[in-house]
Amino acid sequence: MSITPALAVLSIQGVLGAYDNFRNHEFREGLPLRSRQRGELALHAAREAAYCILFPTMAWLEWHGWLAWLFAAIIIGEVGITCWDFVEEDRTRKLSVNERVLHTILTLSYGAFLALLFPELIFWAQKPVGLAVVDRGAWSWLMSIYSLGVLVFGIREASAAIKLRKQATTPAATTPHRACTDGLNVAPALGALHSEARLRRAQGTAEVQIGAWPARLALRAIGLDMTTGSQAISVTFEPDGEGELWHRTFATGCFTSRFERDPKNAHGLIELYGPFAFRYELMASDSRIDWRLCQARFFGIILPRILAPRISAAEWLDQHAQYQMNTSVSVPLLGRTLSYQCSLSATA
């Protein structure tokens, strides 16, 4: 009896799951940054825990005797967690077309995996009770890589759910931006968009520039289907615990990042975007604020400068006292990836 077909389907499940985590959960939606999604994050962490048993088993183990049915209960239990997750998603947010279709495919592929594995489980159940170590060749090493991936995401999602639960109970009295510019020479009109810790909105126009085709492909891979040119933009500033979410919606794309104060720098901000964390120091001169990137982290690991994105940003008031912001991002090997200058006016 061959387990190879089940392993092949599970390998596809692993690739699609990683893509869903990175593109939709991390970059496009920023789920680990939003306190209102902490319930969904807890469910994701529970599902990753099930996969932390499934992938190592498919890599190196067989569960014999009644243990086979214990293993079956664990992996079938993942279906219940996923159903609960579907309800939680529909209750708390609107899924993109990409995420909705991908979740359907993931559900079907997991069902196919269970169907292919079931005969093997019956075979395991007929053996004496115990755990047997097996070597499935290249499949074992591939499943080991998947095991490491789900462990990292499981820890990230569980810790984010715990942190955001605490964040939700301690709302900030002021915005992170306002707090870190206190004591700097900032014109009142320049700080107007960031003056109050409440839900605020601004609209305007943006001039967007996208790099060459590798940069465009990279942006689309993380859910930023943006195009070059002048387009409408709206920005929502949403207080969330001791931080603030900035939702930027362009005519051809959108993304969200979270800002928090840097505890190590009175004039520092930390921007969280997907698995990245960027530390900035803000420097002001009356009608202009420059953001200096001090450090970049990926999944908590400090990136050396040669591997870190290059980000430059500035806010200022033009000759008509109109708020302007310019942001430019360059990525190693891809070069200039994304830049935009926007002119904004508060709407609420």
C-alpha positions as CSV (number, residue, x, y, z in Angstrom):
1,M,0.0,0.0,0.0
2,S,1.5,3.3,-1.1
3,I,1.3,6.5,0.9
4,T,2.8,8.5,-1.9
5,P,-0.5,9.9,-3.4
6,A,-1.4,11.3,0.0
7,L,2.0,12.8,0.4
8,A,1.8,14.4,-3.0
9,V,-1.6,16.0,-2.2
10,L,-0.3,17.1,1.2
11,S,2.7,18.8,-0.4
12,I,0.3,20.9,-2.6
13,Q,-1.7,21.7,0.6
14,G,1.6,23.0,2.2
15,V,2.5,25.2,-0.7
16,L,-1.1,26.7,-1.0
17,G,-1.2,27.2,2.8
18,A,2.1,29.0,2.9
19,Y,0.9,31.3,0.0
20,D,-2.3,32.0,1.8
21,N,-0.5,32.8,5.0
22,F,2.0,35.2,3.4
23,R,-0.1,36.9,0.7
24,N,-3.5,37.1,2.4
25,H,-3.0,36.8,6.2
26,E,0.3,38.6,6.5
27,F,0.6,41.2,3.8
28,R,-2.8,42.0,2.4
29,E,-4.9,41.8,5.5
30,G,-2.3,42.2,8.2
31,L,-4.2,39.8,10.6
32,P,-1.4,39.6,13.3
33,L,-1.6,43.4,13.6
34,R,-5.4,43.8,14.3
35,S,-6.8,43.3,17.8
36,R,-10.3,42.6,16.5
37,Q,-8.9,39.5,14.6
38,R,-7.4,37.9,17.7
39,G,-10.1,35.3,17.8
40,E,-9.3,34.3,14.2
41,L,-5.6,34.3,15.0
42,A,-6.2,31.9,17.9
43,L,-8.1,29.6,15.6
44,H,-5.2,29.7,13.1
45,A,-2.8,28.9,15.9
46,A,-4.9,25.9,16.8
47,R,-4.9,24.7,13.2
48,E,-1.2,25.1,13.0
49,A,-0.9,23.0,16.1
50,A,-2.7,20.2,14.3
51,Y,-0.4,20.5,11.3
52,C,2.6,20.4,13.7
53,I,1.5,16.8,14.4
54,L,0.5,16.0,10.9
55,F,3.6,17.1,9.0
56,P,6.2,15.4,11.3
57,T,4.1,12.2,11.2
58,M,4.0,12.2,7.4
59,A,7.7,12.9,7.5
60,W,9.0,10.2,9.8
61,L,6.3,8.3,11.8
62,E,3.5,5.7,11.7
63,W,0.9,5.5,14.5
64,H,0.1,1.8,15.0
65,G,-2.8,0.1,16.8
66,W,-5.3,2.3,18.5
67,L,-2.9,5.2,18.2
68,A,-3.9,5.3,14.5
69,W,-7.4,6.3,15.4
70,L,-6.0,9.0,17.8
71,F,-4.0,10.4,15.0
72,A,-7.1,10.3,12.8
73,A,-9.1,12.2,15.4
74,I,-6.4,14.9,15.5
75,I,-6.3,15.5,11.8
76,I,-10.1,15.3,11.3
77,G,-10.4,17.7,14.2
78,E,-8.6,20.2,11.9
79,V,-11.8,20.2,9.8
80,G,-13.8,21.4,12.8
81,I,-11.3,24.2,13.5
82,T,-11.4,25.3,9.8
83,C,-15.3,25.4,9.8
84,W,-15.1,27.5,13.0
85,D,-12.6,29.7,11.3
86,F,-14.9,30.2,8.3
87,V,-17.6,31.5,10.6
88,E,-15.2,33.8,12.4
89,E,-13.9,35.2,9.1
90,D,-17.3,36.0,7.8
91,R,-18.3,37.6,11.1
92,T,-15.3,39.9,11.4
93,R,-14.0,40.9,7.9
94,K,-14.7,40.7,4.2
95,L,-12.5,38.2,2.4
96,S,-10.9,39.1,-1.0
97,V,-11.7,37.0,-4.0
98,N,-8.2,35.5,-4.0
99,E,-8.6,34.4,-0.4
100,R,-12.1,33.0,-0.8
101,V,-11.1,30.9,-3.8
102,L,-7.9,29.7,-2.2
103,H,-9.7,28.6,1.0
104,T,-12.1,26.6,-1.2
105,I,-9.2,24.9,-3.0
106,L,-7.5,24.2,0.4
107,T,-10.6,22.6,1.8
108,L,-11.0,20.3,-1.3
109,S,-7.4,19.3,-1.3
110,Y,-7.4,18.5,2.4
111,G,-10.5,16.3,1.8
112,A,-8.6,14.5,-0.9
113,F,-5.7,14.0,1.4
114,L,-7.9,12.4,4.1
115,A,-9.5,10.1,1.6
116,L,-6.1,8.9,0.3
117,L,-4.7,8.5,3.8
118,F,-7.7,6.5,5.2
119,P,-6.7,3.1,3.8
120,E,-3.2,3.6,5.2
121,L,-4.7,4.4,8.7
122,I,-6.6,1.1,8.6
123,F,-3.4,-0.7,7.8
124,W,-1.6,1.1,10.7
125,A,-4.4,0.2,13.1
126,Q,-3.9,-3.5,12.4
127,K,-0.4,-3.5,13.8
128,P,0.8,-3.7,17.4
129,V,0.4,-0.5,19.4
130,G,3.3,2.0,19.1
131,L,5.0,4.7,17.1
132,A,7.3,3.4,14.3
133,V,10.0,5.5,12.7
134,V,10.1,5.4,8.9
135,D,12.2,7.0,6.2
136,R,10.1,8.2,3.2
137,G,13.1,9.6,1.4
138,A,12.8,13.0,-0.2
139,W,9.1,13.2,1.1
140,S,10.4,13.0,4.7
141,W,12.7,16.0,4.2
142,L,10.0,18.0,2.4
143,M,7.5,17.4,5.2
144,S,10.1,18.4,7.7
145,I,10.5,21.7,6.0
146,Y,6.7,22.1,6.2
147,S,6.8,21.2,9.9
148,L,9.2,24.0,10.6
149,G,7.0,26.5,8.6
150,V,3.8,25.7,10.5
151,L,5.7,25.8,13.8
152,V,6.9,29.4,13.0
153,F,3.5,30.5,11.9
154,G,1.8,28.8,14.9
155,I,4.1,30.6,17.4
156,R,3.6,33.9,15.5
157,E,-0.2,33.7,15.5
158,A,-0.5,32.4,19.1
159,S,1.8,35.2,20.4
160,A,0.0,37.8,18.3
161,A,-3.4,36.7,19.7
162,I,-2.1,37.0,23.2
163,K,-0.4,40.4,22.6
164,L,-3.4,41.9,20.8
165,R,-5.8,40.7,23.6
166,K,-3.7,42.8,26.0
167,Q,-3.5,45.7,23.6
168,A,-7.3,45.8,23.2
169,T,-7.7,46.5,26.9
170,T,-5.2,49.4,27.0
171,P,-6.2,52.0,24.3
172,A,-3.7,54.7,23.7
173,A,-4.5,58.3,25.0
174,T,-2.7,59.7,21.9
175,T,-1.6,58.5,18.5
176,P,1.9,57.0,18.2
177,H,2.7,59.7,15.6
178,R,1.7,62.5,17.8
179,A,3.5,61.1,20.8
180,C,6.8,60.7,19.1
181,T,6.7,64.2,17.6
182,D,6.1,65.9,21.0
183,G,9.0,68.2,21.6
184,L,9.8,68.5,17.9
185,N,9.3,71.7,15.9
186,V,6.2,70.6,14.0
187,A,3.7,73.0,12.4
188,P,0.2,72.4,13.8
189,A,-1.3,71.9,10.3
190,L,1.3,69.2,9.6
191,G,0.3,67.2,12.7
192,A,-3.4,67.7,12.2
193,L,-4.0,64.3,10.6
194,H,-2.5,62.7,13.7
195,S,-3.7,64.9,16.5
196,E,-6.5,62.7,18.0
197,A,-6.6,59.1,19.0
198,R,-9.9,58.4,17.2
199,L,-10.9,56.9,13.8
200,R,-9.9,59.4,11.2
201,R,-10.1,59.5,7.4
202,A,-8.3,61.4,4.6
203,Q,-8.7,61.4,0.9
204,G,-6.7,62.8,-2.0
205,T,-4.6,61.9,-5.0
206,A,-1.4,59.8,-5.3
207,E,1.3,59.6,-8.0
208,V,2.4,56.0,-8.0
209,Q,5.6,54.6,-9.5
210,I,6.2,50.8,-9.8
211,G,9.6,49.3,-10.6
212,A,10.5,46.9,-13.5
213,W,8.6,43.7,-14.1
214,P,10.3,41.7,-11.3
215,A,9.2,44.4,-8.8
216,R,5.6,44.2,-10.2
217,L,5.6,40.4,-9.8
218,A,6.8,40.7,-6.3
219,L,4.1,43.2,-5.4
220,R,1.4,41.1,-6.9
221,A,2.7,38.1,-5.0
222,I,1.9,39.9,-1.7
223,G,-1.4,41.2,-2.8
224,L,-0.4,44.7,-4.1
225,D,-1.8,44.8,-7.6
226,M,-0.9,48.4,-8.1
227,T,-0.2,50.2,-11.3
228,T,1.9,53.3,-12.2
229,G,0.1,56.6,-12.6
230,S,-2.0,59.2,-10.9
231,Q,-4.9,57.8,-8.9
232,A,-7.3,58.4,-6.0
233,I,-6.2,57.4,-2.5
234,S,-8.0,57.2,0.8
235,V,-6.3,56.6,4.1
236,T,-8.0,55.5,7.3
237,F,-6.2,55.9,10.7
238,E,-7.7,53.4,13.1
239,P,-6.5,53.5,16.8
240,D,-6.0,49.9,18.0
241,G,-4.9,49.4,21.6
242,E,-1.6,51.3,22.1
243,G,-1.0,51.3,18.3
244,E,-2.7,52.6,15.2
245,L,-3.6,50.9,11.9
246,W,-3.1,52.8,8.7
247,H,-5.3,51.5,5.9
248,R,-4.1,52.9,2.5
249,T,-6.5,52.3,-0.3
250,F,-5.4,53.2,-3.8
251,A,-7.5,53.0,-6.9
252,T,-5.4,49.9,-7.9
253,G,-4.4,48.3,-4.6
254,C,-4.5,48.5,-0.9
255,F,-2.4,47.6,2.2
256,T,-2.4,48.0,5.9
257,S,0.4,48.5,8.4
258,R,0.5,49.1,12.2
259,F,2.4,51.8,14.0
260,E,3.6,51.7,17.6
261,R,5.9,53.9,19.6
262,D,9.5,52.8,19.8
263,P,10.2,52.3,23.6
264,K,13.9,52.8,22.9
265,N,13.5,56.2,21.2
266,A,11.3,59.2,22.3
267,H,11.0,60.2,18.7
268,G,10.9,56.7,17.2
269,L,8.1,54.8,15.5
270,I,7.9,51.1,14.7
271,E,5.9,50.1,11.6
272,L,4.7,46.5,11.4
273,Y,3.9,45.2,7.9
274,G,3.4,41.5,7.4
275,P,6.3,39.7,9.1
276,F,8.5,42.9,8.8
277,A,9.1,45.5,11.5
278,F,10.7,48.8,10.6
279,R,12.1,51.2,13.2
280,Y,12.1,54.8,12.3
281,E,13.4,58.0,13.9
282,L,11.4,61.1,13.1
283,M,13.2,64.4,12.5
284,A,11.2,67.6,12.1
285,S,11.8,71.2,11.0
286,D,8.6,73.2,11.2
287,S,6.6,72.2,8.1
288,R,8.5,68.9,7.3
289,I,9.0,65.6,9.0
290,D,11.7,63.1,7.7
291,W,11.5,59.4,8.6
292,R,14.9,57.8,9.0
293,L,15.0,54.0,8.8
294,C,17.1,52.7,11.6
295,Q,16.5,48.9,11.5
296,A,14.5,46.3,9.7
297,R,13.4,42.9,11.2
298,F,11.9,39.8,9.5
299,F,10.0,37.5,11.9
300,G,11.9,39.3,14.7
301,I,15.3,38.7,13.2
302,I,17.4,41.8,12.5
303,L,18.2,42.0,8.8
304,P,21.7,43.1,7.8
305,R,21.7,46.3,5.7
306,I,22.6,44.3,2.5
307,L,19.4,42.3,2.8
308,A,17.1,44.9,4.3
309,P,14.6,47.0,2.2
310,R,15.6,50.7,1.7
311,I,12.8,52.9,2.8
312,S,12.7,56.7,2.7
313,A,9.6,58.8,3.8
314,A,8.8,62.4,4.4
315,E,5.8,64.5,5.3
316,W,5.5,68.2,4.6
317,L,3.1,71.1,3.8
318,D,3.3,72.5,0.3
319,Q,2.9,76.2,-0.6
320,H,-0.9,75.9,-0.2
321,A,-0.5,74.4,3.2
322,Q,-1.7,71.0,1.8
323,Y,-0.5,67.9,3.5
324,Q,1.9,65.8,1.4
325,M,3.6,62.5,2.0
326,N,6.3,60.7,-0.1
327,T,7.3,57.1,0.4
328,S,9.9,55.1,-1.6
329,V,10.8,51.5,-1.2
330,S,13.7,49.6,-2.7
331,V,14.3,45.9,-2.3
332,P,17.7,44.1,-2.7
333,L,17.9,42.5,-6.2
334,L,14.7,44.2,-7.3
335,G,15.8,47.8,-7.0
336,R,13.2,50.5,-6.8
337,T,10.0,48.6,-6.1
338,L,7.3,51.1,-5.1
339,S,7.1,54.8,-4.6
340,Y,4.2,57.2,-4.2
341,Q,3.6,60.8,-3.3
342,C,0.1,61.7,-2.1
343,S,-1.7,64.8,-1.3
344,L,-4.3,64.4,1.5
345,S,-7.1,66.3,3.1
346,A,-9.0,65.1,6.2
347,T,-12.6,64.1,5.6
348,A,-13.6,62.9,9.1
